[in-house]
Amino acid sequence: MIDLRSDTVTTPTSAMRRAMADAEVGDDGYRDDPTVLALEAAAAERLGKAAALYVPSGTMSNLIAAIVLGTPGGRLVAHKDSHIVLSERGGAFSVAGLEPDLWSGVSPVPTVDDVGVGFGKGPALAVVELTHNALGGRAAPPEAVAAYGRACAAAGVPLHIDGARIFNAAVATDTTVEALAETAVTVTFCLSKGLGAPIGSVLCGPVEVIEEARERRKMLGGGMRQAGVIAAAGLVALSTMVDRLGDDHENARLFASHIAAEHPEVIDPAVVETNIVRLNVAPSGMPPAAWVAALARLGVRTKVHGTHVRAVFHHQVSRADAVQAAAVVCTVARNFSTATRPARGAA
């Protein structure tokens, strides 16, 4: 089975397992876990921030940022299809008390004409998602992110980057995560997606923000004890998994190009920027769920993603897997085309 449902399905590498087994640990509640402290220091340095906090998930990290940086009754300025809006069970609204102030578009950051629109309406928190999941793994040029961050700062609006896949964004735009995060107050990134670690995200920002975030983590039940066992895998991920992310991007484009050669209506390879591919199944006349089921029967696991079918590439999907998965997609496309084609002589 070739599993393309998400890059969260990866299992730890051998190096990660060894590091987890040998990790030096302590009670992180007392800040006594040396491996957690090492991970937080490495993450803060990599992102160009003063401090960092290890948390169980990206959803918790985003919620903590919303609580610390937002103002109850203030606005959350974000893309209408961003993860914090669609996929985090409304935490920013029900727990942090923010009100949605959403924009749309085909870029993870607002266009130049939209920058700063509505910032004068009172307290707000701006959130940018990199890469943008619902937009098919789109990245954003570092200059666009920087311009938006400067506009936010000028309006007194803190910017938080939901950088669940910010390392993919950096690779795709040939820049660094530090450059992408430079004008943001806080940024979070996931260790458990393309980087392949089993658990956790890291929230990075100013010391005073991270100190308050530590208290909010406790409030949300995210305080951990001998967490060095899992933080050790995160350290290995940072040191060994970043430089290979380009391989996932290449495999995603290879997958898309093989499909497009036979079924260009399903995917345009030019829109594949990182490790996420969204298949346009509407022309087949069959719903996305039917595609997912048919692909699974032939050995490829995918996911319904709105009106599309999503395939996500990761370090446990090889080049050969990408070619095989593309062949399966083409088989399903042919089968559905035949099934939905009007019978000869039909009106």
N, C-alpha and C positions, 0 to 999 in steps of 0.2 A: 504494500500500500504506500503510495506517495502522498504524504500529508502536506497539503498546501492551505490548510484552513487558516493558519496564522504562524508568525514566527515565535509565538509563545509556546508552541508544542515541542520545542527543542528540549533535549535532555542534556545534562552536564557532560562536558568533555572529560576525558581521562585525567587531564591536568587539573580540572576543577574538582573532580572527586578526590584526588590525592590531597589537594590543598584543603578541602573540607575535612578530610579525615585527620589531617595533621594540624589544624588551626589552633592557635593559641587563643584561649577565650577567657572572658570574665563577665561580670554583670554589667550589661550596657545601661541598665537603669541607674547605675552609679558612675557611668562613664568609665568603667574598668575593663572593657573589652578591647584589647589592643588591636585586634584585627578589624573591628568596626571602626575604630579611630583611624586606622591606616587607610581604610576604604574612603572614609569621609574626607580625609586630607587629600588623597589622590584625586577624588572627584572635584573638590573645590579648586585645586590647582589646575586641573584639566579644563574646567569651565571658566576659569578666570575670576572666581568669586572668593570671598574671604572665609567662608565657612560652608559646611554641608551637614545634612542629616539623613541617615539611612532609615528608610521607611518600608513597610511591607509591600506597598503597591503604588502604582502611578496614580490611581484614583484617589488614594489617601493623600498623596503628595499634592495633587491639584486642589483637593479640598482644604488642606492645611494652608496652602497659599491663598486661597479665597478667603479663609477666615482671618488670616493675619494681615493681608494687604487690603482686603475689601472693607467696606463700611455697611453694616446692616441697613437695608433700605436703599443703598446705592446700587449702581448698575454694573452688570457684567457685560462688557463690550467684547463680543466674540463672533466668529463665523457661525452662522445658523446650523451648520452641519459639523461643528467641532465636537471632539470627544467629550469635553466637559459639559456640553449642552445635551448631546444625544445619548451618551453611553454611561453616565456616572450616576444614574438614578436620581438626578435633581439635587445632589448634595450641595452644590454652590447656591442653590435657591432655598432649599428647605432648611439646611443647617447653617450656612454662612449668611443667609438672609438677603442675598442679592437679587436684583430684578434683571431680567434679560433685556439687553439692548443689542440686537443681533443684526449683522450685516451678511450679505451674500456675495458670491463671485466665484471665479475659477482660480483664484490665487489664495495661498494660506495667509497672506497679509493684505490689508486694504490697498486699493490703488492710490496713487498720489492725490487724486481728486477727493478721495474719501478720508484721507488721513486727518484725524482731528475732528471730523464731523460729529457733532453732538457732545463733545467733551465739556462744553460749557453748561451742561444741564445738571451739574451737581456731582457728588462723589461717584467715582467709577473705578473699576479694575479692568484693564485690558488683558486679554489672553490670546496668544497665538499658538497654533499647533504645528509643530515641525517634526517629521513630515506630516502632511495632512492626510489622515486615514481615509476619510470619506471622499476626498478628491483624488483618490487613487495613488496615495503615496507621494504627492507633489511636495517638492521642496520650495524654497524661495531664495532669490539672490540675496547675499549678505547685505548688499547696499539697501535693498528694500526693507529688510528687517531693521537695519540700523536707522533708516529714515523714520520708520514707524515708531521705534523706541524713542527717538529724539522728539517726535511730535507728542508722544505720550508724556514725556518728562516736562516738556514746555507747558503742557496743560495741567500738570500736577497729578497725572494719572499713572499709577504704577503699572508696569508691564510684566506679566508673568508668561514665560514660554513653557508650554506643555511640550517638552522635547522628548517625548517617549521614544522617538526614533531620530533624535537630533544628530546622532553620529551618521546615520544614513543620509541626512540632509547635508551634512558637512562634506561627505564623500561625493555626493551628487553635484555639489556646487564648487568643488575643489577649494574648500576653505577649511577653517577649523571650527570646532564647537565653541571655542572661546570668542571667535569673531562673531558668530551668530548670536551669542548670548550677551555681547558686550553692553548693549543699551537696555537690557532687561534688568529689573530689580532681582527677580528670582527666575530660576530655570530648573526643571526637573527632567531626569532622563531615566529610562527603564533599563535595568540590567537583564531582564528576563525576556526581551524580544530578540532583536537581531544579534545582540551580544551573547546570547546563549546561556546566561546564568539561570539558575532555577527560580530565584526569588528576589524581589526587591527593586526599589527605585531610590534615587538620591535627589534630595531637594537642596539646591545651592543658592546662596545669596549673602547679604551682609550679616555680620555677626549678630546684631541685635534682632534681626528678623529670624534667623535660625534659632536663637535662644527662645524666642516666643514660640516658634514652630515646634520645638522640642516639648513644650508644655502642651500644645495642642495635639501632638501625636499621642501623648499620654491620655488626654481627654477622649480621644477617638479609639482607644484600646490598642494603639500601635506600639506601646512600649515593649521592648524585648529584653531578654536576659542574655544567655550565652549565644548571642546572634553571630558571633565570629564564625560559627560553623557554616553559615550561609554567606556571610560577608566575604569569606575567603574565595568563594567562587566568583564574586563580583570583582575582586582584585585581579584574578586571572583573566576575566572577561575584558577588563580595561587594558590589560597588557598584551593580550593575544588575539582578540577578536575584532578589533576596530579596523585594522588594515585590510582584512579580508572581506569587508562588507561589499566592496566593489564586485566581488565574485557573484554575490547574490543579485546585484543589479544586472550584471551581464547575463545571468541565467534567466532572469525575468524577461529581459529583452529578447533572448533567444527563443524562449517559450512563445512570446507574443509574435515574433517574426515568422515562426513555423506555422502558427495558426493563421496569420494574416495572408500567407502565401496561398492558402486554399480557401479561407473564409475571411476576407477583409472586412466584412460587415461586423464581425465579432470583436475585433480589436485593431487599433491602429498602433503599431509599435512606437511611433513617434511620441505618444503620450505617456509611455512608460519611463519614469524618471528614476525610480529606486527599485525596491524589492516587491512592490505591490502591483498586481495586474487586475484590472476590472474588465470582465468579459460582458459585452453587450449582447444579451441573449434575446432581446425583444424581437429582432427580425425573424427568429425561429417560430414565434407564436406560442412558445412553451414557457411557462413560468420559471423563474430562477430555481425554485425548489425542485422542479422536475429535472433540471439540469444537474443540480447537486446530487440527486439520487442516482441519476444515470451515470454520472462520472464515478461515483463511489462504487457502483456495481462493476466498473471496469478498472478499479484500482487507484483512483485519484480522489482524494478528499479535498473538497473546497467548501465555501461558505456563501450563503445568500447574503448579499450586501445591497440592501435597498432593491432597486430594479435590476441589479447586476449580479454576477457571480464573481467572487473574489478569490484570487490565488496569491499566496504570499510565499516568497522564497527565503530560505534560511540556510544555515551551514550544513544541515543534514539533508539537503536536496542537491544532488550533483548535476553536472551538465547533462549527463545521460538521462537522468530523471526528468529534467526540463524538456528534453526532446520527446521522451516517452509520454509525458503528461500532455504535451501539445498534440501528439498523435491521437491520444484518447479524446481530447476535446474535439478534434476534427471528425473523429468517428461519431461522436454524439451529435455534432452539428449536421452531419450527413444523414444520420438516422432520423433526426427530428425534421429535417427538411423533407425527407421522403414521406414521413408520417403526416405532415401538415399540407403536402402538396395536393391540390384538387385532383380528383380522379379524372382520367381522360374522358372527355366528352361532357364533363359536368358544366353547368351553366356558369 
